[in-house]
Amino acid sequence: MLNQLEKELRISYPETYKTLYANGMLDWGETGTGWIKLIFPKLKLNPPLLLFAEDIEIWDPITYKAGIAEIMDREVYDIAQKYRFVPIGKTGGGDLYVLQYDLQNGDNIPVTFFPHDECMAEVLANNVQDFIFRQLLEAVREIDDYVMFYEEEEETMKINLNNQLRTHRPYLTTNQIAILENIYARDVFAYRYKLPNGHEEEAEGLVTFEEVEEILNREIGFVHLNKQFDYTV
């Protein structure tokens, strides 16, 4: 079915994405009012793609075929002709994560954040693998009872994180796995971080915003990392 969708959309999904689909990692179960009570408890034992990430709902490409086709329709979204976006997921607020085919370099197709209510997009990673690593890392910067992996006991929370890392190992590099293992082994600690306006906020996590930025620049840095651009021009 994915092959047929590729033909219809006239694209070729990255090999990592195809493997995720073939392995059932893009299936979050049937959504609806009963998801959190009926589906989530089973999923967290063997987490599908980015179940415990910061703010993302993965799209099964077949289920969300209409939504994918919609963003590729330039009469629906005001996207300049030079850009080519294919959605792979969305945030709770309706913003999208997309594969950006116009930046494809060999086997690497960058993943970009595409907001639905403003015109500035941001490139997040050079490929799906690095995007997964980034999401797993950023998910533990701020830990509170709003995150999906939160549990009353820190030990149980760590079980959720390590279950996710276990199911995601095949899609990460050895070095990325080692970094995440090291961070997940830490105790939760409190720290302060600066906002763009200069103000400071308090947070609790396994890693600071500053350390995450340093790791990302070192491990997944490429020419377009964190580049922001107006997708309407």
N, C-alpha and C positions, 0 to 999 in steps of 0.2 A: 504493500500500500504506500510506503514511503517512496518507493521508486516511481510509482504512478504520480504522486504529488510533485516530485521533482520535475517530471515531464510537463505537468500542467503549469507549474510556476516557472519553468525554464531555468532551473537552477540545479546546482549539485551541492548537497549538504556536505559539511566537513566530515571526514571519516570518523572523528571522535563522536560527533553528534549521531551519526548513523549507528555506531556501536551502542551508544546510550539508548537509542530507540530499540534496537534489536534485543537489548538486555532488559527491557521493561523499566529502565530508569526514568523515563519521561512520564510514567503513569502515576499520578497522585490519587487515583481512585475517583469515584464519582463525587463531584462537588455538590454542595447543597447544605441545608440546615443541619443535617445529621452527620456531616463530615467529621467534625471535631470529636464527637463522642463515639461514632461507629467505625470510621475509617482511620483516623489519625493514630489511635492506640496500636493498631496493627502495623501501620507504616513506620512508626518510630523504632520498631525492632530491627527493620532492615530498610533504612531510609532511602527513598528514591532521590533523584537529583535535587540537591540544595533544599531539602525539606527544612533544615534548620538554618538556612541563610537569613540575612538581615531583613529583607523585605522583597520577596520574589515568589511568584506563583508560576511554576513551569507549565508551559503549554504543550500538550500532546499535539503534534502537528496535524494529525488526522482529525482529531476532535475540533481543533481550532482552525481548520482549513479556511473557513469563511473570514475569520479575523485576519489571517495572514494575507489573503487575497485583498482584503480591504485596504491595508496599509500600502500595498503595492499599486493600488489604484490612485493615480495622481489627481483624479477628479474629487477624491474624498479627502486626501491630505495634501496640503500645500508644500510638497517636497520638490526641491529643484531637480531638474532632469538628470544631473550628474550623480545624484545619490541613489543607492539601491539598498533598501532595508528589508529584511525578512525577520519578523518577530519570533522569539523563542520563549518569551515569558513576559510577565507584567508585575507591577507593584500593586499594593493594596489601593493606591490612589489612581490607578489606571494608566500610569506611565509604562513604557515598554522597554524591554531589552531586545535588541535586534542584532542579527548578523549583518555587517556592512560590507556588501559585496564589491562596492566600488573601490575599497581599500585592500582587496584581496591581493596577497603576495605569495604566489605558489600555493602551498597547502594551507596557509594561514589566512583565515577570514576573521577580521576583528569583530569583537562584540562591543556594541555601543548603547548608551543609555539615551532613549528617545522620549522626551517629555511630551505629553499630549496637549498641554495648555500653554506652552511657551516654545520659542523657536530655536533654543540653543541645545544641541545634543552634545554628548561627551563620550569619547572613546575610552573604554575601560580595560580592554585586554587585546592582545594580538591574535588570540585564538580561543576556542572553547575551553581547552585545558587550562590556560592561564586565567580565564574568567572564573572557572570553578575554584581554583586556588585562591583567587582574590576574594570571592564570596565567603569561602570557609574561614578565611583570615579575618575579614571585616566583621563577621558575625559575632566575634568574641571581644570586640572593643568595648561594647557597652552591654552589660548583662543585667537585666531586670525581669520582673514578672511578665513583661510583654513579649519576650522572645519565646519562640516555639519550644526551645530545648530546656526552658526554665523548669526546675524542680525545687521543692523546699530544701532538699538536701543537696549540697554541692557534689557529693559522690554520685548521686543519681543523675544529676545534670551532666556530669562527665561521662556517664555511660551513654547518654544520648549522643554527645559529641563524638565519642569514640566509635559508636555504632555507625554514625554517618561517615566518619573517616574510613572505616572498614569497607563500606560499600562503594566509596569513591576512590579507593586506592588504584584501581585499574586505569583511571583517567587522569592521574597525576604523575609527575616525575618523582624519582627517588628522593631528590633533594626537597621538593615541595612537601612530600610526606614527612620527612624528618623534621622540617620546620614546624609543621602543624603538630606533630607528636610532642615536640619540645614545649610548645606553647600550651597545649591541652593538659600537660602534666603539671602546670603551675597552679598555685592557689589563687583564687579570686582576690584582687587587691583594689584599693581605692586610689584614684589619682585625679588630677585636674588637667584640662586641656583648653587651649585658646580657640575661640571662634574667630571667623574672618574679621569681625568688627572690633576685635581686641579684647572682648569680654572673656571671662573664664567660666567653665562649667565643671561640675564634679561628675565623676563616673566610676563605675566598678566594672572590671573586666579581667581578662587574662593577658591582654596586651594593650598598649596605649595607641592612640591615634598616630603619634609621632613615630613609634616603632613600626606600625603597619606601613606608613608611607615610606620609611627607609627600606623595609623588606620588599615592597612592591617595585620600587625604583631599581633595586639591586637584582631581583629575581625575574621580573617580567617586563622590565623596561624596554621600550622600543620607541621609534621616532614619534608615533602618534599617541603615546600613553597620556591620558588625561587631557588630550586636546579637545577644546570646546569650539563649536562652529555653528553658524546659523544655517540650518538645513533648508531654508526657504530661498536662498540665493546661490 
